[in-house]
């Protein structure tokens, strides 16, 4: 039998083409979704505060003449949340993290509070941290949650 490295084994078990259970968020389906403007969520408040403080610029190589970046968006909020997870995993992995240590650190997350109303959990057999999918679309030059699927399909 051929020897497989960790990456090959992970791709066979958790890779492209593998089914991922999906659970729609009933709150969003009822049109009661929370937006990047929803400052009742501590994670959104922190994200907006940091965006205001550092005012990150789009790198010149990525700028497009026809595009004006939004101050707040689901895309940058998602990036912020992902970075928050990576930073916490690195903290848990210790001062000299290894790939194995980083993975173990991620797998130690149990109901980790991201401040978005959905706790994050990983484990040795659970590599999908959140179960909800939040669909968005551009409306009037803003990203907004899709609340009415019949209208979204026809748009």
N, C-alpha and C positions, 0 to 999 in steps of 0.2 A: 504494500500500500504506500502511496506517495505521502510524504510528510507535508502538512499544511501549516502555514503560519497563522497567528491570531487573526489577521485581517481576512485571510481566505475563509477561515472557519466562520467568522462573524458575517461575511457576505453570504455564505451558504445558508446560515440560519436566520439572519436579519437583513439581508441585502435587497437589492433592487428586484422587483417582481414578487416579493413576499407580500401577502395580504396584511393590511393594517386595519384593525377594528376602528370604526369611526362612529362617533356618537355626536349627533347634532345637539347644539345647545338650545333647549326649549325657550330660554329667555330671548335669544336672537330670533328664533322662528316666530315668536309672538310680537316681534318688533319692539322689544323692550331692552335692546342691546345697549351695552356701555361703550362709549366712544373715547377717543383720545382726549376729548374735552371733559370727560367724566372725572372730576377731581374728588369724587367720593372714594376713589380707589387710591390707597397710599402709593402703590407702584406707579400710577399715572402721575401723581403729584411729584414724586421723586424724579421721574423721567422728564417732566416738563421743567422742573427747577434746574436740572442739569443741562437740558437743551438751552434754556435761557442763559445760564451762567457761562457755558462754553461756546455757544453759538457756532456749532461745527459747520465748516464750509465744505462744499462739494469740491473734491480735487479737480484741478484745472483739466486734467486728462479725461475726466468723466462729464464735464459740463457740456450741455447742449443748448444751442441758441434758443430753441423753441420751448425749453422746459424751465419753469421757475420752481425751485424746491419749496415744499411746504415747511413751515416752522415745526409743526407736529404732524405725524402721520402714523398709520398702523405699521408701515414698513420700518420706520426708525424705532417705534415702540417695541416691535418684535425683536429688532437687533439689540436694543437695550436689554430686554429681558433675557435673551440668549447670552449676552455678555455677562449679565449678573449670575447666571448659572455657571458659566465657565470660571469666573473669578471665585465663586464659592467652592467649586470642585478643586481648583488649584490651592485654595486656602486649606481645605481638608486633606489634600494630598501631601502637605508638608513642604518644608523648605527645598527639598530635592525631588520633585515629582518625577515619576516614571510613567510610562504608558499604562502599565498594570496598576500602579498606585492611583493614577487619574481615573481609570475605569472604576476601581474600587470606591474611590471617593464619590463619583457620580452615583454608583449603585447604593451608596449609603443615604441618599436623599429620601426621606420619608416625610411626606406632607410639608415640604419646604415652602414657606410663605413667600411668594414673589410679590405680594401686594396687589394682585389683580383679581382676587376672589376665587382663584383656582389653585389649590395646593399641588405642588410638584412632587412626584414619587418615582424613583427608579428602583431597580433591583436586578439580581443576576439574570432573571428571566423577563424583566420588564425594562425595555430600552426606549419606550415611548413615554415621556414624562407626563404629558397632559392628554386627556382623552377627547377634548372638545376641538372642533374645527370652527374657526371664525372667518366666514367668507365676507369679503368687502368688495366694493366697486367704487369707481370714481364718479362723483356726482357734483357738478358745479365746481370742478377743480379741487375737490376734497375727497379723501377716502372715507367712505361711510359703510357701516355694516349692512349687509343685505338682510332686510327684514321681510320683504314681500317677494317671494320667489317667483310668482307668476309675472310680476312686472319686470323682474331682473332678467328672466328668460326672454322676454319680448324686447328688451332694450337693445 
